[in-house]
Amino acid sequence: KMEQGFDKAAIDAQLAGLRGKQATWVSLPLKKKLQLLKDVAKDLSETKEEFLKIIAANKHTKNVQAEWSVFAVPIFRLIRLLVEVLKNADKGSKIQFEELPAKKVGNQYRVNALPWSMHDRTAFLGFSAEVWIQEGKPLSQGGDMLKADANGALGLVLGAGNQASIGIADAIYKLINCNEVVFLKHNPVNEYMFPIYDKALRGFIKAGFYEHCTGGIDVGKYLIEKCDSVHITGSDKAYDAIVWGGSPKSGTPPFKKEITSELGCITPWIIVPGKYTSGELKRVATECAGALSNNCSFNCVAPKLLVTSKSWPQRTEFLNHLKSTLASMETEFAYYPGAKERWQKFKDAYPESSTVISPKNYDPNGKILTLPWLLIESVPLEEDQLAFNMEAWSPVLCETSLDSKDIPDFLKEAVTWCNEKVWGNLSASIFLTDSTQDKFKKEFEEAVKAMRYGTVSVNHWTALAFLWGTPWGGYPGNAPTNIQSGEGFVHNFLMLDNIEKTVARCSLDLPLGIILSFSPLAKNSESFSESLANHELSPSVFTLGSLAWQATWN
């Protein structure tokens, strides 16, 4: 563990070891790389009991099994699908990829990413996901892997402080997709995960292809100087500190190394007006509350802005469902630094339109800091509003409404406002009834196409796309002077190049099932989460049967 005045000699020894192995990694047969990758899944699965104890002690959550699932499922699935996609690729001296399940729409390739297998068709019944390639660009794979220099390179991963799975997933991206050896620096917020990473990645550590350490900003600065490339999951301010170093953000940045980044988002949920049944309204409200509550809302995919229509007759009914659902839930430990101050900043900015919804376990004088839900309605459509410019990173949800004359108008105006006036472009969700989608199919598809977000989900939370291992990152084209949600796509089990975005879909009639599995609202969250983790680790008819049974009762 590195503190102020850290041991440079120790880090230098780790770096020297990696430097000595970077050429070996590039030339290592893919079969051996994939075996190391499969060992991560096996070794990670063996840390479960230790993980549960660490999480219970540090996050003070009751639902530790769900935490395990949120941690393990994306990693198990990413590893399994990478191995599947690459299993026949190592033929001779050139990487050969399997034929992609793609179609061409106009001048754009769209690649099916879900369902990917027979198991997916059952486990994620009713869901689909396509990866859209940038218009006019060819369909290709493995560009970063194939362009790696024979001498290799050393990539630095600056880990996320919120979700523990992100660091391992980012390390895998740098190792496999980018063909680099990796040094990972843990975020101080969750550096307690160090022993879990140490065990899960011990195969890579022993082989000399991966190292890691804890530490603060001083350690990060030192590592940035020593490594060839950087991937950071964090804030745009951290990115600016690396790339601009305090100099004015204009022209070419002084930082010349390759850097990719995932930097958060004010995640919008666009609620298309229409005639919803009471059950459909409750479904959207329940899903929104569940998504807001996960990890105490310390997620870059947490809903932060509801976009509704002023003329929608069911707007008040929907918001009342949302309030009553939030009031019935327990809040989690507000562990992220600055959460209380950010929460208060939003409340102070909107004193007349804020509703404080105290969950049943809220205790302002308790030993563990918890925060009430804060719902802010009717944010004015003005560019300088806090709700459109600052990610709350606390249990806050804002709502704004458009004065649209009809549904086609609303679709255009909502998408335009989110694209141009709301900070960030990582992911967004859009909800509408099946009948509305059928009636305005052309206008709706034009709206989806126009959404400038790295992931667009129709009728569900975008976190599911993160779980599925589809490409994850901000919409391409963010400039260093205004980096928004970052640049580059991680995960990407299909190894695709020239990505525009992922579009995932389901019907509003689909039962909540897996959508709620990671929230306190799930009826059997622990057993469902365990079944899902077991299935993604080693899918079989038995794990699939258990998962289907649990989903029925979730």
C-alpha positions as CSV (number, residue, x, y, z in Angstrom):
1,K,0.0,0.0,0.0
2,M,1.4,3.4,-1.1
3,E,0.9,6.5,0.9
4,Q,2.4,10.0,0.7
5,G,6.1,9.7,0.3
6,F,5.5,6.3,-1.4
7,D,8.2,3.7,-2.1
8,K,9.4,4.5,-5.6
9,A,11.8,1.7,-5.6
10,A,9.0,-0.9,-5.1
11,I,7.0,0.6,-7.9
12,D,10.1,0.8,-10.1
13,A,10.7,-2.9,-9.5
14,Q,7.2,-3.7,-10.6
15,L,7.5,-1.5,-13.7
16,A,10.9,-3.1,-14.6
17,G,9.3,-6.5,-14.4
18,L,6.5,-5.5,-16.8
19,R,8.9,-3.8,-19.2
20,G,10.9,-7.0,-19.4
21,K,7.8,-8.9,-20.4
22,Q,6.0,-6.6,-22.8
23,A,7.6,-8.0,-25.9
24,T,6.9,-11.5,-24.6
25,W,3.3,-10.7,-24.2
26,V,2.9,-9.5,-27.8
27,S,4.4,-12.6,-29.2
28,L,2.7,-15.0,-26.8
29,P,0.3,-17.4,-28.7
30,L,-3.2,-16.3,-28.3
31,K,-4.1,-19.7,-26.9
32,K,-1.9,-19.1,-23.9
33,K,-3.3,-15.6,-23.4
34,L,-6.8,-17.0,-23.3
35,Q,-5.8,-19.7,-20.8
36,L,-4.6,-16.9,-18.5
37,L,-7.9,-15.2,-19.0
38,K,-9.9,-18.3,-18.2
39,D,-7.8,-18.6,-15.0
40,V,-9.0,-15.2,-13.9
41,A,-12.6,-16.4,-13.9
42,K,-11.7,-19.5,-11.9
43,D,-9.5,-17.7,-9.4
44,L,-12.1,-14.9,-9.0
45,S,-14.9,-17.4,-8.3
46,E,-12.8,-18.7,-5.4
47,T,-12.6,-15.3,-3.7
48,K,-16.4,-15.1,-3.1
49,E,-16.5,-15.6,0.6
50,E,-13.6,-13.2,1.2
51,F,-15.3,-10.7,-1.1
52,L,-18.6,-10.9,0.8
53,K,-16.8,-10.2,4.1
54,I,-14.8,-7.2,2.7
55,I,-17.9,-5.7,1.2
56,A,-20.0,-6.1,4.4
57,A,-17.2,-4.4,6.3
58,N,-16.6,-1.5,3.9
59,K,-20.0,-0.8,2.2
60,H,-22.2,-1.8,5.1
61,T,-24.8,-3.2,2.8
62,K,-27.3,-5.9,3.7
63,N,-27.4,-7.3,0.2
64,V,-23.9,-8.6,-0.2
65,Q,-24.8,-11.4,-2.6
66,A,-26.1,-8.8,-5.1
67,E,-22.8,-6.9,-4.7
68,W,-21.0,-10.1,-5.6
69,S,-23.2,-10.5,-8.7
70,V,-22.6,-6.9,-9.8
71,F,-18.9,-7.5,-9.3
72,A,-18.5,-11.0,-10.8
73,V,-21.1,-11.2,-13.6
74,P,-19.6,-8.6,-16.0
75,I,-16.2,-10.1,-15.5
76,F,-17.3,-13.8,-15.9
77,R,-19.3,-12.9,-19.0
78,L,-16.6,-10.7,-20.6
79,I,-14.0,-13.4,-20.2
80,R,-16.3,-16.1,-21.5
81,L,-17.3,-14.2,-24.6
82,L,-13.8,-13.0,-25.4
83,V,-12.6,-16.6,-25.2
84,E,-15.5,-17.7,-27.4
85,V,-14.9,-15.0,-30.0
86,L,-11.1,-15.6,-30.1
87,K,-10.9,-19.3,-29.6
88,N,-10.2,-20.1,-33.3
89,A,-8.4,-16.9,-34.1
90,D,-4.8,-18.1,-33.5
91,K,-4.1,-19.6,-36.9
92,G,-0.5,-19.1,-38.0
93,S,1.0,-15.7,-37.7
94,K,-2.1,-13.7,-38.4
95,I,-5.2,-13.4,-36.2
96,Q,-8.3,-14.8,-37.9
97,F,-11.7,-13.7,-36.6
98,E,-15.0,-15.6,-36.9
99,E,-17.5,-14.1,-39.4
100,L,-19.6,-11.5,-37.6
101,P,-23.4,-11.6,-37.3
102,A,-23.8,-8.3,-39.1
103,K,-26.3,-6.5,-41.4
104,K,-25.9,-3.3,-43.4
105,V,-28.5,-0.6,-43.0
106,G,-27.9,2.1,-45.6
107,N,-24.2,3.0,-45.3
108,Q,-23.8,1.5,-41.8
109,Y,-23.0,-1.9,-40.4
110,R,-24.9,-3.2,-37.4
111,V,-23.5,-6.2,-35.5
112,N,-25.7,-8.4,-33.3
113,A,-24.2,-8.7,-29.8
114,L,-27.2,-10.1,-27.9
115,P,-28.4,-12.7,-27.9
116,W,-25.0,-14.2,-28.6
117,S,-25.8,-17.9,-27.8
118,M,-28.6,-20.3,-27.1
119,H,-28.1,-19.6,-23.4
120,D,-28.5,-15.8,-24.0
121,R,-31.8,-16.5,-25.8
122,T,-33.2,-17.9,-22.6
123,A,-31.3,-16.0,-19.9
124,F,-32.0,-12.6,-21.6
125,L,-35.3,-13.5,-23.3
126,G,-36.9,-10.5,-24.9
127,F,-33.7,-8.4,-25.0
128,S,-31.5,-7.6,-28.0
129,A,-28.4,-5.5,-28.6
130,E,-26.7,-4.3,-31.7
131,V,-23.4,-2.5,-32.0
132,W,-23.6,0.2,-34.7
133,I,-20.4,0.9,-36.7
134,Q,-19.7,4.5,-37.7
135,E,-21.4,5.3,-41.0
136,G,-19.2,4.7,-44.0
137,K,-16.6,2.8,-42.0
138,P,-15.7,-0.8,-42.9
139,L,-16.6,-3.8,-40.6
140,S,-13.3,-4.8,-39.0
141,Q,-12.0,-6.3,-35.7
142,G,-8.9,-6.3,-33.5
143,G,-7.3,-3.1,-34.9
144,D,-5.6,-2.2,-31.6
145,M,-4.4,-5.8,-31.0
146,L,-3.0,-6.2,-34.5
147,K,-1.2,-2.9,-34.6
148,A,0.8,-3.6,-31.5
149,D,4.5,-3.1,-32.0
150,A,6.7,-6.2,-31.6
151,N,8.5,-4.5,-28.6
152,G,5.2,-4.2,-26.8
153,A,3.9,-1.5,-24.5
154,L,3.0,-0.8,-20.9
155,G,-0.5,0.4,-20.3
156,L,-1.7,2.1,-17.1
157,V,-5.2,1.6,-15.7
158,L,-6.4,4.2,-13.2
159,G,-9.2,2.3,-11.5
160,A,-12.7,3.4,-10.7
161,G,-13.7,4.1,-7.2
162,N,-17.4,2.9,-7.4
163,Q,-17.9,-0.5,-9.0
164,A,-15.2,-3.0,-8.2
165,S,-15.6,-4.9,-11.5
166,I,-14.5,-2.0,-13.7
167,G,-10.8,-2.2,-12.8
168,I,-10.5,-5.8,-13.8
169,A,-12.6,-5.3,-17.0
170,D,-10.4,-2.3,-17.9
171,A,-7.2,-4.3,-17.3
172,I,-8.6,-7.1,-19.5
173,Y,-9.3,-4.6,-22.2
174,K,-5.7,-3.3,-22.1
175,L,-4.2,-6.8,-22.0
176,I,-6.3,-8.4,-24.7
177,N,-7.8,-5.7,-27.0
178,C,-4.8,-3.5,-26.8
179,N,-2.1,-6.2,-26.5
180,E,-0.3,-4.4,-23.7
181,V,1.1,-5.4,-20.3
182,V,-0.8,-3.6,-17.5
183,F,-0.1,-1.7,-14.3
184,L,-3.3,-0.9,-12.4
185,K,-3.5,1.7,-9.7
186,H,-6.5,1.2,-7.4
187,N,-8.8,4.1,-6.6
188,P,-8.4,5.1,-2.9
189,V,-12.1,4.9,-2.4
190,N,-12.2,1.1,-2.9
191,E,-8.6,0.1,-2.4
192,Y,-9.8,-2.5,0.0
193,M,-10.4,-4.6,-3.1
194,F,-6.6,-5.1,-3.5
195,P,-6.5,-8.6,-2.0
196,I,-9.4,-9.8,-4.3
197,Y,-7.6,-8.4,-7.4
198,D,-4.3,-10.0,-6.2
199,K,-5.9,-13.4,-6.1
200,A,-8.1,-13.1,-9.2
201,L,-5.2,-11.9,-11.4
202,R,-2.5,-14.0,-9.8
203,G,-1.9,-15.9,-13.0
204,F,-1.1,-12.7,-14.9
205,I,1.0,-11.5,-11.9
206,K,3.0,-14.7,-11.8
207,A,3.6,-14.6,-15.5
208,G,4.8,-11.0,-15.3
209,F,2.1,-9.4,-17.4
210,Y,0.2,-7.5,-14.7
211,E,1.0,-5.5,-11.6
212,H,-1.0,-3.3,-9.3
213,C,-0.8,-1.0,-6.3
214,T,-2.8,1.4,-4.1
215,G,-2.1,5.0,-3.5
216,G,-3.2,8.6,-4.1
217,I,-2.6,11.3,-6.7
218,D,1.2,11.3,-6.1
219,V,1.4,7.6,-7.1
220,G,-0.9,8.2,-10.1
221,K,1.3,11.0,-11.4
222,Y,4.4,8.9,-11.1
223,L,2.9,6.0,-13.0
224,I,1.6,8.3,-15.7
225,E,5.1,9.4,-16.4
226,K,6.4,5.9,-16.5
227,C,3.8,4.1,-18.7
228,D,3.2,4.3,-22.4
229,S,-0.6,4.7,-22.4
230,V,-3.3,5.5,-19.9
231,H,-6.9,4.4,-19.4
232,I,-8.9,6.2,-16.7
233,T,-12.3,5.7,-15.3
234,G,-13.1,8.8,-13.2
235,S,-14.1,12.4,-13.7
236,D,-13.5,14.9,-16.5
237,K,-11.6,17.0,-13.9
238,A,-9.1,14.1,-13.4
239,Y,-8.8,13.7,-17.2
240,D,-8.1,17.5,-17.5
241,A,-5.5,17.3,-14.8
242,I,-3.7,14.6,-16.7
243,V,-4.1,15.9,-20.2
244,W,-3.8,19.7,-19.6
245,G,-1.9,19.8,-16.4
246,G,-3.3,23.1,-15.4
247,S,-2.6,24.8,-18.7
248,P,-5.5,26.5,-20.7
249,K,-7.7,24.1,-22.6
250,S,-7.1,25.2,-26.1
251,G,-5.2,23.9,-29.1
252,T,-3.1,20.8,-28.7
253,P,-2.8,19.4,-25.1
254,P,0.7,19.1,-23.7
255,F,0.1,15.4,-22.8
256,K,1.3,13.4,-25.8
257,K,0.7,9.8,-24.7
258,E,-2.4,7.8,-25.8
259,I,-5.2,8.1,-23.3
260,T,-8.7,6.6,-23.3
261,S,-11.3,7.4,-20.7
262,E,-14.7,6.8,-19.3
263,L,-15.8,9.9,-17.3
264,G,-19.4,9.7,-16.3
265,C,-22.6,11.3,-17.5
266,I,-25.8,13.1,-16.5
267,T,-27.8,10.0,-17.7
268,P,-31.1,11.0,-19.2
269,W,-34.3,8.8,-19.2
270,I,-36.6,10.1,-21.9
271,I,-40.2,9.2,-21.1
272,V,-42.2,9.4,-24.3
273,P,-45.7,10.6,-23.8
274,G,-48.5,8.2,-24.7
275,K,-51.3,6.2,-23.0
276,Y,-49.6,3.9,-20.5
277,T,-51.5,1.3,-18.4
278,S,-51.2,1.6,-14.7
279,G,-48.9,-1.4,-14.8
280,E,-46.7,0.1,-17.4
281,L,-46.4,3.4,-15.4
282,K,-45.5,1.5,-12.3
283,R,-42.9,-0.6,-14.2
284,V,-41.0,2.4,-15.5
285,A,-41.2,4.2,-12.1
286,T,-40.1,1.0,-10.3
287,E,-37.2,0.5,-12.7
288,C,-36.1,4.1,-12.3
289,A,-36.2,3.9,-8.5
290,G,-34.2,0.6,-8.6
291,A,-31.6,2.1,-11.0
292,L,-31.3,5.2,-8.9
293,S,-30.8,3.3,-5.7
294,N,-28.1,0.8,-6.9
295,N,-24.8,1.5,-5.2
296,C,-26.4,4.6,-3.5
297,S,-26.5,6.1,-7.0
298,F,-22.7,6.2,-7.3
299,N,-22.9,4.9,-10.9
300,C,-22.1,6.6,-14.2
301,V,-25.3,5.0,-15.5
302,A,-27.6,6.0,-12.6
303,P,-30.6,7.9,-14.0
304,K,-30.1,11.6,-13.2
305,L,-32.5,13.4,-15.5
306,L,-36.1,12.5,-16.4
307,V,-37.3,14.2,-19.6
308,T,-41.1,14.3,-19.8
309,S,-43.7,16.2,-21.7
310,K,-45.7,19.0,-20.0
311,S,-48.8,18.0,-21.9
312,W,-48.6,14.3,-21.0
313,P,-51.8,13.6,-18.9
314,Q,-50.1,10.9,-16.9
315,R,-47.0,12.9,-15.9
316,T,-48.2,13.6,-12.3
317,E,-49.3,10.0,-11.9
318,F,-45.9,8.7,-13.0
319,L,-44.0,11.0,-10.7
320,N,-46.3,10.0,-7.8
321,H,-45.5,6.3,-8.5
322,L,-41.9,7.2,-8.4
323,K,-42.1,9.0,-5.1
324,S,-44.0,6.3,-3.4
325,T,-41.6,3.6,-4.6
326,L,-38.6,5.6,-3.4
327,A,-40.3,6.1,0.0
328,S,-40.7,2.4,0.4
329,M,-37.0,1.6,-0.2
330,E,-34.0,1.6,2.1
331,T,-31.0,3.7,1.1
332,E,-27.4,2.5,1.2
333,F,-24.3,3.9,2.8
334,A,-23.3,7.1,1.1
335,Y,-19.6,6.1,1.0
336,Y,-18.3,8.3,-1.8
337,P,-16.4,11.4,-0.7
338,G,-18.3,14.6,-1.2
339,A,-21.7,12.9,-1.6
340,K,-23.4,14.9,1.2
341,E,-22.1,18.2,-0.2
342,R,-23.2,17.5,-3.8
343,W,-26.6,16.4,-2.5
344,Q,-27.0,19.7,-0.6
345,K,-25.8,21.7,-3.6
346,F,-28.7,20.4,-5.7
347,K,-31.2,20.9,-2.9
348,D,-30.0,24.5,-2.4
349,A,-30.2,25.2,-6.2
350,Y,-33.8,24.1,-6.3
351,P,-35.4,25.0,-3.0
352,E,-39.0,25.4,-4.4
353,S,-39.1,22.2,-6.5
354,S,-37.1,19.7,-4.4
355,T,-38.9,16.8,-2.7
356,V,-36.9,15.1,0.1
357,I,-38.0,11.5,0.3
358,S,-36.8,9.9,3.4
359,P,-36.4,6.1,3.2
360,K,-37.6,3.9,6.0
361,N,-34.0,3.4,7.4
362,Y,-32.9,7.0,7.1
363,D,-31.2,8.2,10.3
364,P,-29.4,11.5,10.0
365,N,-27.7,10.9,13.3
366,G,-26.6,7.4,12.6
367,K,-23.0,6.1,12.6
368,I,-23.3,5.3,8.9
369,L,-23.9,8.2,6.6
370,T,-27.1,7.7,4.6
371,L,-28.9,10.3,2.4
372,P,-32.6,10.7,1.6
373,W,-33.7,10.5,-2.0
374,L,-33.9,14.0,-3.6
375,L,-36.4,14.4,-6.5
376,I,-36.3,17.8,-8.2
377,E,-39.2,18.5,-10.6
378,S,-39.7,21.0,-13.4
379,V,-36.2,22.1,-13.9
380,P,-36.4,25.1,-16.3
381,L,-35.2,24.5,-19.8
382,E,-32.2,26.9,-19.5
383,E,-28.7,25.9,-20.5
384,D,-27.0,27.1,-17.3
385,Q,-29.1,24.9,-15.0
386,L,-27.1,22.8,-12.5
387,A,-29.2,19.8,-13.4
388,F,-27.9,19.9,-17.0
389,N,-24.3,20.6,-16.2
390,M,-23.2,18.7,-13.1
391,E,-23.4,15.0,-12.4
392,A,-24.9,14.8,-8.9
393,W,-23.1,11.5,-7.9
394,S,-25.4,11.1,-5.0
395,P,-29.1,10.0,-4.5
396,V,-30.5,12.9,-6.6
397,L,-32.9,12.7,-9.6
398,C,-34.0,15.7,-11.6
399,E,-36.9,16.1,-14.0
400,T,-37.6,18.6,-16.8
401,S,-40.5,18.8,-19.1
402,L,-40.8,19.9,-22.7
403,D,-43.7,21.9,-24.2
404,S,-44.1,19.7,-27.3
405,K,-47.2,19.7,-29.3
406,D,-47.2,16.0,-30.1
407,I,-45.1,12.8,-29.9
408,P,-43.1,13.3,-33.1
409,D,-42.2,16.8,-31.9
410,F,-41.3,15.5,-28.4
411,L,-39.0,12.8,-29.8
412,K,-37.1,15.4,-31.8
413,E,-36.9,18.0,-29.1
414,A,-36.0,15.6,-26.3
415,V,-33.2,14.1,-28.3
416,T,-31.9,17.5,-29.4
417,W,-31.9,18.8,-25.9
418,C,-30.1,15.8,-24.4
419,N,-27.6,15.8,-27.2
420,E,-26.8,19.5,-27.1
421,K,-27.6,20.8,-23.6
422,V,-27.0,17.9,-21.1
423,W,-23.5,17.2,-20.0
424,G,-22.1,13.8,-21.0
425,N,-22.8,11.2,-23.7
426,L,-22.1,7.8,-22.1
427,S,-25.6,6.3,-22.1
428,A,-29.2,7.2,-22.2
429,S,-32.6,5.3,-21.9
430,I,-35.8,6.0,-23.8
431,F,-39.2,4.6,-22.7
432,L,-42.4,4.2,-24.6
433,T,-45.3,1.8,-25.0
434,D,-45.3,-0.8,-27.7
435,S,-48.4,0.8,-29.3
436,T,-46.7,4.2,-29.4
437,Q,-43.6,2.7,-30.9
438,D,-45.7,0.9,-33.6
439,K,-47.7,4.1,-34.4
440,F,-44.6,6.3,-34.7
441,K,-42.1,3.7,-35.8
442,K,-40.3,6.0,-38.4
443,E,-40.1,9.0,-36.0
444,F,-38.9,6.7,-33.2
445,E,-36.2,5.0,-35.2
446,E,-35.0,8.5,-36.4
447,A,-34.8,9.6,-32.8
448,V,-32.7,6.5,-31.8
449,K,-30.4,7.1,-34.7
450,A,-30.0,10.7,-33.8
451,M,-29.1,10.0,-30.1
452,R,-25.4,10.8,-29.6
453,Y,-24.7,8.4,-26.7
454,G,-22.3,5.5,-26.5
455,T,-25.2,3.2,-25.4
456,V,-28.9,3.8,-26.0
457,S,-31.3,1.5,-24.3
458,V,-35.0,1.2,-25.2
459,N,-37.3,0.4,-22.3
460,H,-34.6,-0.6,-19.8
461,W,-31.7,0.6,-17.8
462,T,-28.4,0.9,-19.7
463,A,-26.5,-1.0,-16.9
464,L,-27.7,-4.2,-18.6
465,A,-25.6,-3.4,-21.7
466,F,-22.6,-2.9,-19.4
467,L,-23.3,-6.3,-17.9
468,W,-23.5,-7.9,-21.4
469,G,-20.0,-6.8,-22.3
470,T,-21.0,-4.7,-25.3
471,P,-18.6,-1.8,-26.1
472,W,-18.7,0.8,-23.3
473,G,-17.7,4.4,-23.7
474,G,-18.8,7.9,-24.6
475,Y,-20.1,8.8,-28.0
476,P,-17.1,9.1,-30.4
477,G,-15.7,12.5,-31.3
478,N,-15.3,14.2,-27.8
479,A,-12.4,16.7,-28.1
480,P,-9.8,17.0,-25.3
481,T,-10.9,20.6,-24.8
482,N,-14.4,19.3,-23.9
483,I,-14.0,15.6,-23.2
484,Q,-17.6,15.0,-21.8
485,S,-17.9,11.2,-21.1
486,G,-14.4,10.4,-22.5
487,E,-12.9,8.8,-25.6
488,G,-12.6,5.2,-26.6
489,F,-14.6,2.0,-25.9
490,V,-13.6,-0.7,-23.4
491,H,-15.0,-4.2,-22.8
492,N,-16.0,-4.9,-26.5
493,F,-15.8,-8.7,-26.5
494,L,-16.4,-8.6,-30.3
495,M,-13.1,-6.7,-30.7
496,L,-14.9,-4.3,-33.1
497,D,-13.3,-1.2,-34.6
498,N,-14.9,2.1,-35.6
499,I,-17.7,1.9,-33.1
500,E,-20.5,4.5,-33.0
501,K,-22.8,3.1,-30.3
502,T,-24.7,0.2,-28.9
503,V,-28.5,0.1,-29.2
504,A,-30.2,-2.3,-26.8
505,R,-33.9,-3.0,-26.8
506,C,-36.8,-4.7,-25.0
507,S,-40.6,-4.4,-24.9
508,L,-42.2,-2.4,-22.2
509,D,-44.4,-5.5,-21.6
510,L,-41.3,-7.5,-20.6
511,P,-41.4,-8.5,-16.9
512,L,-38.9,-6.6,-14.7
513,G,-37.1,-9.9,-13.7
514,I,-33.4,-9.3,-14.4
515,I,-33.8,-5.6,-14.7
516,L,-34.5,-5.3,-11.0
517,S,-32.1,-8.0,-9.9
518,F,-29.5,-5.5,-8.6
519,S,-31.8,-3.3,-6.7
520,P,-33.4,-3.5,-3.2
521,L,-36.8,-3.8,-4.9
522,A,-36.1,-7.4,-6.1
523,K,-38.2,-9.9,-4.2
524,N,-35.4,-12.5,-4.2
525,S,-32.4,-10.4,-5.2
526,E,-29.8,-12.6,-3.4
527,S,-30.8,-16.0,-4.9
528,F,-31.4,-14.5,-8.3
529,S,-28.0,-12.7,-8.2
530,E,-26.3,-16.0,-7.2
531,S,-27.9,-17.9,-10.0
532,L,-26.9,-15.3,-12.6
533,A,-23.3,-15.3,-11.4
534,N,-23.2,-19.1,-11.5
535,H,-24.7,-19.1,-15.0
536,E,-22.2,-16.6,-16.4
537,L,-19.2,-18.4,-14.9
538,S,-20.2,-21.8,-16.4
539,P,-23.4,-21.8,-18.4
540,S,-25.4,-25.1,-18.6
541,V,-28.9,-26.3,-18.8
542,F,-28.9,-26.6,-15.0
543,T,-27.7,-23.0,-14.3
544,L,-30.1,-21.8,-17.0
545,G,-33.0,-23.6,-15.3
546,S,-32.1,-22.1,-11.9
547,L,-31.9,-18.7,-13.4
548,A,-35.2,-19.0,-15.2
549,W,-36.9,-20.1,-12.0
550,Q,-35.5,-17.2,-10.0
551,A,-36.4,-14.7,-12.7
552,T,-40.0,-15.9,-12.5
553,W,-40.2,-14.8,-8.9
554,N,-38.0,-11.7,-8.9
